[in-house]
């Protein structure tokens, strides 16, 4: 039963739980899970909770790559990139990730919400599953290579926000200090 929601979700008891396994056993476990989660979804047989988590991480990693590239484009074009979340709020590009990670990408933070190498591990696992199931995942493959490149630059222990360094290299020293 993997979870999603990050450090904040853990602290607030609002995690999302993706459960695979026996439905009657889940019914017995739900009261305990409600101590730390607000959404508990039975995904199917054993292993499907992990599959759901890998799908989640694939979406999150791809979105963070897109945010990093968009912020770098905004900066390069002379725009105040910090205003992007406000400008896009309510539109199709809006997400929970955009307002959370924009300031974290524009200025490395002392406390991290998730290490880049942890996301790389998850994307590696997602691509292993894609290989086993013969599922084409070209975008996830690109995301994996971006994560590998950032890790090779010494950013593995830094926050996932360090992805911005791939298209905005002047940010590299601040994120390397974080690692």
Number of C-alpha atoms within 10 A of each C-alpha: 21 17 21 17 15 13 13 11 16 15 11 13 16 18 24 22 24 22 25 21 16 12 14 8 9 17 10 10 11 12 11 9 18 16 12 18 21 14 14 17 14 18 19 14 12 14 15 18 22 19 19 21 20 20 15 15 20 25 15 14 24 18 17 22 22 16 23 24 18 17 23 22 15 16 15 13 10 9 13 11 18 16 14 18 22 11 11 14 13 10 9 7 12 15 14 8 13 20 17 11 18 22 16 19 25 20 14 21 16 14 10 17 16 15 17 24 19 16 20 24 14 19 25 20 17 25 22 12 14 14 12 9 9 10 10 11 13 10 12 20 17 13 21 23 15 18 28 19 15 23 18 10 13 15 27 24 19 28 26 27 27 33 30 27 23 19 16 19 12 11 18 20 13 16 26 18 13 18 17
